[in-house]
Amino acid sequence: MGRMFGTDGVRGVAGTELTIELAMKLGQAGAYVLTKNREHKPTIIVGCDTRISGGMLANALMAGICSVGANAIYAGVVPTPAIAYLARKHKVDAGVVISASHNPMEFNGIKFFNGEGYKLSDQLENEIEMLIKSNMKDVPMPTGSGIGKVEYRLDIKDEYVRFMKKTVPIDLSGMKIVVDCAEGAACYTSVKTLRELGANLVPIHIHPDGTNINANCGSTHMEELRARVVYEKADIGIAFDGDADRMLAVDELGNIVDGDQIMAIVGNHMKKQGKLKNDTIVVTVMTNLGFSLMGEQEGLHIEKTKVGDRYVLENMLENGYNLGGEQSGHIIFLDNNTTGDGLLSALQLLKVMEETGEKLSGLAKIMEVLPQALVNAKVPNHKKEHYMEYADIAEAIAALEAKFNGEGRVLIRPSGTEPLVRVMIEGKDQQAIEEEAGKLATLITNTML
């Protein structure tokens, strides 16, 4: 069995891979590891996205939390970054989010935050995992008054709305915004926040039924949003994913503005105001080459990490930076929140538009997005880390790199959350790199099955 925790918590198909038994054990082990040195009765805040399996897993998780003597506060459906904020605000011992983010509805996941609102280190995740594998060896199970209790606080999401309005106090009157909430956790908080800030709002995909989260909507399916922005003659379109920790935008012409471009726009604005620490933005190796070129032109230092917003955050904390993120729209504004926050990112982008008076299409010209092709190769989950052990795959990658001869790059990596190997190729000719990426992905799938 491979490592239980991926790059963003524990994920799997709810009911078969992510079972109620596993959720309960994660509740027990997580609560024990994160609170074992506390002298008081610990409290953990729990939230979920709109998936049908959320309630089932939340109740199993909270049963585990209470069984080791910790209390649980159930916040219901809230964005992932709201749990990070609320854990800090209420000075609880930890936070847990039940979500599989942008994945299809049959998947779900469990991710932990510590009391300061940060995702857990590999070391702490390993400790939780070892405890589960040891069947909770030496973990005391209290009885009587020692058992924890569950408090239901479905109103607590309004505290996050108030925090967002206070953090980025802007006047959106006169700005027409189409917002796609992906039938997910953003449906209440993002609509309420943007409306209360004065936006002329056109919300779409705000009727979750438990099975439609991310279905042809949100930040992974932006076709409808692009068309709607043009039809409505809106100033901007905003797309969240299922748990609202990432955000992508659409300009007034219907063009997608991705995470790289958003960081370029907001980062340069912050630099001009003297608010970008060390004039540095932290990104991952998947970031478009055009971002590095933009950094050179604008006098920005670009730090690169391996893929995953947790590694971006680690770099930011270690070096004192305050802006970082991923092309996918996970952006961390460390002065305001401790994790990627889609609503916060949207407000920061809107703030630049408000303060400069420029249209988004004009602001996005600050960087040229070089052609990039990303194709997923489906492979068995237990094999995805070992693709370079297959001679045919290693030789094909080497041959492609030689062919590009410095005028492009090939980046292959296993997904941290799905049974996929991601093939990303950058170059000058979109059609050519798409063909090459497709061929390489097919080779990887056929070779590793």
C-alpha distance (Angstrom), angle and dihedral (degrees) to the residues before:
residue distance angle dihedral
M1 . . .
G2 3.82 . .
R3 3.78 126.2 .
M4 3.81 111.7 -55.9
F5 3.82 94.9 -143.1
G6 3.79 119.6 67.5
T7 3.80 127.4 -171.1
D8 3.82 90.5 -68.8
G9 3.78 108.7 31.1
V10 3.80 128.6 -77.7
R11 3.82 114.3 -30.7
G12 3.78 136.4 179.1
V13 3.79 146.0 120.3
A14 3.80 105.9 -53.7
G15 3.80 112.8 -114.6
T16 3.81 97.6 18.3
E17 3.82 108.5 40.8
L18 3.79 99.1 13.2
T19 3.80 97.9 41.2
I20 3.80 129.9 178.1
E21 3.81 87.6 -110.8
L22 3.81 91.1 56.2
A23 3.82 91.2 44.9
M24 3.80 90.4 52.6
K25 3.82 91.8 48.4
L26 3.82 90.9 48.4
G27 3.80 87.6 52.2
Q28 3.80 91.5 50.7
A29 3.80 97.4 42.9
G30 3.80 95.1 39.0
A31 3.80 93.1 49.3
Y32 3.80 92.0 47.1
V33 3.82 96.7 46.6
L34 3.81 94.8 43.8
T35 3.81 96.6 44.3
K36 3.83 107.0 27.2
N37 3.82 94.7 109.0
R38 3.82 94.9 50.1
E39 3.79 119.7 111.9
H40 3.82 92.2 -159.2
K41 3.81 128.6 65.5
P42 3.82 101.7 -84.7
T43 3.82 125.5 -126.9
I44 3.81 128.0 -154.2
I45 3.82 124.0 -168.2
V46 3.82 116.5 -142.1
G47 3.82 130.5 -164.1
C48 3.79 136.6 165.3
D49 3.79 143.0 -167.1
T50 3.82 124.4 -114.9
R51 3.81 100.1 -82.5
I52 3.78 116.1 131.8
S53 3.80 89.8 -123.2
G54 3.81 93.2 55.2
G55 3.80 97.0 90.2
M56 3.79 92.8 45.8
L57 3.79 93.4 51.6
A58 3.82 94.5 39.8
N59 3.79 91.6 55.9
A60 3.81 92.1 47.6
L61 3.80 91.2 47.5
M62 3.82 92.9 48.4
A63 3.81 90.5 48.0
G64 3.79 87.1 57.1
I65 3.82 92.1 47.0
C66 3.80 92.4 50.9
S67 3.82 93.3 44.8
V68 3.82 91.6 65.6
G69 3.79 92.6 48.2
A70 3.82 102.8 -94.9
N71 3.81 126.3 124.7
A72 3.81 123.2 -125.7
I73 3.80 129.3 -148.2
Y74 3.81 110.9 -158.0
A75 3.81 111.8 -151.2
G76 3.82 96.2 177.5
V77 3.80 119.6 -147.9
V78 3.82 109.0 5.0
P79 3.81 136.0 141.1
T80 3.80 116.9 -92.1
P81 3.84 92.9 -114.8
A82 3.81 89.7 53.0
I83 3.81 89.7 63.1
A84 3.82 90.1 50.3
Y85 3.83 89.6 52.0
L86 3.80 95.8 42.8
A87 3.82 92.1 49.4
R88 3.81 88.4 58.0
K89 3.79 96.1 41.0
H90 3.80 95.8 50.2
K91 3.81 93.1 39.3
V92 3.80 92.1 -129.2
D93 3.79 121.4 160.9
A94 3.80 98.7 -112.6
G95 3.80 145.6 -15.5
V96 3.80 131.0 -135.6
V97 3.80 129.0 -162.8
I98 3.79 122.7 -162.3
S99 3.79 105.2 -153.3
A100 3.78 143.3 113.9
S101 3.80 91.8 -150.2
H102 3.83 110.9 -149.1
N103 3.83 95.1 -2.2
P104 3.84 122.5 113.0
M105 3.81 117.7 -81.0
E106 3.82 96.8 -100.8
F107 3.81 89.5 65.8
N108 3.76 124.5 75.7
G109 3.77 136.0 174.1
I110 3.78 145.0 -163.0
K111 3.80 121.4 -139.9
F112 3.77 129.4 175.6
F113 3.78 133.7 -143.8
N114 3.78 124.5 -167.1
G115 3.81 122.3 -127.2
E116 3.82 91.1 -85.4
G117 3.81 91.1 57.0
Y118 3.81 97.7 -106.9
K119 3.80 126.3 131.2
L120 3.79 113.6 -108.2
S121 3.78 125.5 -91.8
D122 3.81 120.0 -113.1
Q123 3.80 87.2 -108.7
L124 3.80 94.0 58.7
E125 3.81 92.0 43.8
N126 3.81 89.4 51.6
E127 3.81 89.9 50.9
I128 3.81 90.8 52.7
E129 3.80 91.0 47.2
M130 3.81 93.8 49.1
L131 3.79 90.4 50.7
I132 3.82 91.0 53.6
K133 3.80 91.7 47.8
S134 3.81 90.0 50.5
N135 3.83 89.3 53.3
M136 3.82 92.2 -115.0
K137 3.79 93.5 -56.2
D138 3.83 112.2 -164.0
V139 3.83 92.9 0.2
P140 3.83 108.7 136.3
M141 3.82 115.8 -129.9
P142 3.82 108.0 -154.7
T143 3.78 125.9 -148.7
G144 3.79 134.5 -157.8
S145 3.78 114.2 9.9
G146 3.80 90.3 -4.2
I147 3.82 91.5 75.2
G148 3.81 116.2 97.6
K149 3.79 126.2 -119.0
V150 3.81 135.9 -141.1
E151 3.81 122.1 -121.8
Y152 3.80 117.3 -164.9
R153 3.83 113.5 -141.9
L154 3.80 106.9 167.8
D155 3.82 89.4 156.1
I156 3.79 93.5 63.2
K157 3.81 93.5 88.9
D158 3.82 88.1 75.7
E159 3.81 88.2 67.2
Y160 3.81 88.2 61.8
V161 3.82 90.6 50.9
R162 3.81 90.3 52.6
F163 3.81 90.6 47.6
M164 3.82 91.9 52.4
K165 3.82 92.7 50.0
K166 3.80 91.3 48.7
T167 3.82 94.4 44.2
V168 3.82 95.6 53.2
P169 3.82 105.1 22.2
I170 3.80 103.3 -170.6
D171 3.78 134.9 151.4
L172 3.80 109.3 -126.9
S173 3.83 95.6 178.2
G174 3.75 110.5 136.7
M175 3.80 92.9 21.7
K176 3.80 116.4 114.8
I177 3.79 112.6 -150.1
V178 3.80 130.7 -178.5
V179 3.80 109.3 -156.3
D180 3.82 124.3 -167.2
C181 3.80 109.6 -159.2
A182 3.84 94.9 -174.3
E183 3.83 91.4 -129.4
G184 3.78 83.4 -79.0
A185 3.78 146.3 108.2
A186 3.82 94.5 -51.5
C187 3.81 94.1 65.5
Y188 3.80 95.8 97.1
T189 3.81 106.8 23.7
S190 3.81 99.9 43.5
V191 3.81 95.9 43.6
K192 3.82 91.9 47.2
T193 3.82 93.7 46.6
L194 3.81 96.6 47.6
R195 3.80 92.9 44.8
E196 3.80 93.1 48.6
L197 3.82 89.2 50.9
G198 3.81 87.4 58.9
A199 3.83 103.3 -102.7
N200 3.79 121.6 155.7
L201 3.80 90.4 -125.4
V202 3.80 130.6 -160.3
P203 3.82 104.7 -173.9
I204 3.81 120.2 -166.2
H205 3.81 132.3 -176.3
I206 3.80 94.1 23.7
H207 3.82 98.9 134.7
P208 3.82 106.2 86.4
D209 3.79 116.1 -174.5
G210 3.81 98.3 179.2
T211 3.79 94.1 -99.6
N212 3.82 104.9 56.3
I213 3.82 101.2 63.3
N214 3.85 110.2 136.0
A215 3.83 90.1 -5.0
N216 3.83 104.9 150.0
C217 3.79 89.5 -34.5
G218 3.77 143.0 79.6
S219 3.79 129.0 44.4
T220 3.82 93.9 -33.1
H221 3.83 95.5 52.6
M222 3.79 109.8 36.6
E223 3.81 102.6 157.8
E224 3.82 95.1 102.4
L225 3.81 93.0 45.5
R226 3.80 91.8 51.2
A227 3.80 91.7 52.1
R228 3.80 93.1 44.1
V229 3.82 93.9 52.0
V230 3.81 90.5 54.7
Y231 3.83 92.7 43.6
E232 3.83 92.8 49.4
K233 3.84 92.2 43.3
A234 3.80 85.3 -128.9
D235 3.80 125.7 173.4
I236 3.80 93.9 -130.8
G237 3.78 144.0 -6.5
I238 3.80 121.8 -140.0
A239 3.81 124.0 -161.0
F240 3.80 125.2 -168.0
D241 3.79 129.2 -170.9
G242 3.80 125.1 -126.1
D243 3.80 97.6 -78.0
A244 3.83 95.0 31.0
D245 3.79 97.6 -125.5
R246 3.79 91.3 121.0
M247 3.79 133.7 49.4
L248 3.79 137.3 -172.4
A249 3.79 126.6 -174.1
V250 3.81 139.9 -143.7
D251 3.80 120.6 -147.9
E252 3.82 124.0 -134.5
L253 3.84 90.2 -91.4
G254 3.81 93.1 55.8
N255 3.82 97.3 -103.1
I256 3.81 120.1 141.0
V257 3.81 115.6 -114.9
D258 3.81 106.3 -159.7
G259 3.79 132.6 -157.7
D260 3.80 93.5 -89.1
Q261 3.80 91.6 54.7
I262 3.81 92.6 44.7
M263 3.81 90.6 52.8
A264 3.81 90.1 47.3
I265 3.82 92.0 51.0
V266 3.80 97.2 44.5
G267 3.82 95.0 35.7
N268 3.79 93.3 55.3
H269 3.80 90.9 46.1
M270 3.81 89.8 51.7
K271 3.82 90.4 47.7
K272 3.80 91.8 53.9
Q273 3.82 89.4 51.5
G274 3.81 92.4 47.4
K275 3.81 91.6 -114.9
L276 3.83 100.5 113.7
K277 3.79 106.3 94.6
N278 3.82 112.8 -126.6
D279 3.83 87.3 -11.4
T280 3.81 86.1 -88.0
I281 3.81 135.3 139.5
V282 3.83 119.2 -169.4
V283 3.82 116.2 -143.3
T284 3.81 137.8 159.5
V285 3.79 132.8 -105.9
M286 3.83 88.2 -99.6
T287 3.81 91.4 65.4
N288 3.81 113.8 117.0
L289 3.80 116.6 -94.9
G290 3.78 87.5 -124.8
F291 3.80 88.7 69.0
S292 3.80 92.0 62.0
L293 3.80 90.4 48.2
M294 3.80 89.3 50.6
G295 3.80 89.6 51.2
E296 3.80 91.6 53.7
Q297 3.81 91.8 50.0
E298 3.81 94.9 46.6
G299 3.80 98.4 41.9
L300 3.79 94.6 -111.0
H301 3.79 125.7 145.5
I302 3.82 111.4 -132.6
E303 3.81 117.9 -156.0
K304 3.83 117.4 -164.6
T305 3.81 128.3 -154.5
K306 3.79 135.0 174.3
V307 3.80 116.7 -80.6
G308 3.79 117.6 -70.6
D309 3.79 131.6 73.7
R310 3.81 89.6 -118.4
Y311 3.82 89.7 65.9
V312 3.80 90.8 47.1
L313 3.80 88.4 52.5
E314 3.81 93.1 47.7
N315 3.81 90.0 54.6
M316 3.80 92.1 47.1
L317 3.79 93.1 50.7
E318 3.79 93.5 44.8
N319 3.80 94.5 50.4
G320 3.80 103.2 31.0
Y321 3.83 97.9 -111.7
N322 3.82 121.8 150.8
L323 3.83 105.8 -161.2
G324 3.78 129.0 54.8
G325 3.76 142.9 128.1
E326 3.77 151.6 126.3
Q327 3.78 137.8 -72.5
S328 3.83 87.8 -114.2
G329 3.81 90.0 69.3
H330 3.81 101.9 -97.3
I331 3.80 98.2 137.1
I332 3.80 125.0 172.8
F333 3.81 120.1 -152.8
L334 3.78 96.2 -173.5
D335 3.81 94.7 -170.9
N336 3.82 87.6 64.5
N337 3.82 110.5 27.0
T338 3.79 139.3 7.3
T339 3.80 99.3 -127.6
G340 3.80 141.8 31.1
D341 3.80 108.0 -60.5
G342 3.80 121.2 -171.7
L343 3.80 96.8 -165.9
L344 3.81 92.6 46.5
S345 3.82 90.2 49.9
A346 3.80 90.6 49.9
L347 3.81 91.8 50.5
Q348 3.82 92.1 48.1
L349 3.81 90.3 52.0
L350 3.81 91.9 46.2
K351 3.79 88.6 50.0
V352 3.82 90.8 58.0
M353 3.81 89.9 49.8
E354 3.81 90.7 48.9
E355 3.82 95.5 46.4
T356 3.82 96.8 43.9
G357 3.80 98.2 36.1
E358 3.81 88.0 -138.5
K359 3.79 126.7 137.2
L360 3.79 116.5 -114.1
S361 3.81 92.3 -116.1
G362 3.81 89.3 59.7
L363 3.80 94.3 45.7
A364 3.82 91.2 49.8
K365 3.80 91.2 60.8
I366 3.80 89.1 77.7
M367 3.82 87.6 92.6
E368 3.78 133.3 33.1
V369 3.78 111.6 -135.3
L370 3.80 107.5 -139.5
P371 3.83 117.4 -143.6
Q372 3.79 111.1 -82.0
A373 3.79 132.0 178.3
L374 3.80 122.9 -161.1
V375 3.81 119.9 -173.8
N376 3.79 126.4 173.0
A377 3.80 119.8 -137.1
K378 3.80 112.5 -154.3
V379 3.79 110.9 -135.7
P380 3.83 136.8 160.0
N381 3.81 107.6 -78.0
H382 3.81 94.6 -126.1
K383 3.81 91.7 54.2
K384 3.82 100.9 45.9
E385 3.83 95.3 95.2
H386 3.82 92.4 53.7
Y387 3.81 103.6 58.3
M388 3.82 93.7 119.4
E389 3.81 90.1 59.3
Y390 3.82 88.8 73.0
A391 3.82 109.5 87.2
D392 3.84 94.7 -150.6
I393 3.82 91.5 54.9
A394 3.82 95.4 44.9
E395 3.82 91.2 48.8
A396 3.83 92.8 48.6
I397 3.82 91.4 51.4
A398 3.82 91.9 48.4
A399 3.82 91.3 48.8
L400 3.83 91.6 51.2
E401 3.81 92.8 49.6
A402 3.82 90.2 50.4
K403 3.81 89.9 49.2
F404 3.82 92.6 54.4
N405 3.81 91.0 49.0
G406 3.81 95.0 -164.0
E407 3.83 95.7 -42.5
G408 3.78 94.1 98.2
R409 3.76 140.9 4.9
V410 3.79 141.0 -129.8
L411 3.79 119.3 -143.1
I412 3.80 120.4 -177.7
R413 3.78 123.2 -178.8
P414 3.80 139.3 158.7
S415 3.80 115.9 -113.6
G416 3.79 113.2 -107.6
T417 3.81 92.9 -144.4
E418 3.84 109.6 25.3
P419 3.86 138.5 48.5
L420 3.81 91.3 -100.1
V421 3.78 142.2 110.9
R422 3.81 109.5 -146.6
V423 3.81 117.8 -140.3
M424 3.82 114.0 -160.4
I425 3.79 122.5 179.2
E426 3.81 127.7 178.5
G427 3.77 125.6 -167.1
K428 3.78 144.9 125.3
D429 3.83 100.1 -84.7
Q430 3.82 115.3 61.3
Q431 3.81 95.7 -163.1
A432 3.80 93.5 47.9
I433 3.80 95.5 49.3
E434 3.82 91.9 45.8
E435 3.80 89.5 54.2
E436 3.79 92.1 47.7
A437 3.82 92.6 47.0
G438 3.80 91.3 49.3
K439 3.80 92.6 49.7
L440 3.80 92.5 47.8
A441 3.82 93.1 47.2
T442 3.82 90.7 50.3
L443 3.81 90.4 49.7
I444 3.81 91.2 50.6
T445 3.81 92.9 48.8
N446 3.83 94.4 46.5
T447 3.80 93.9 44.3
M448 3.82 96.2 47.7
L449 3.81 101.1 42.0
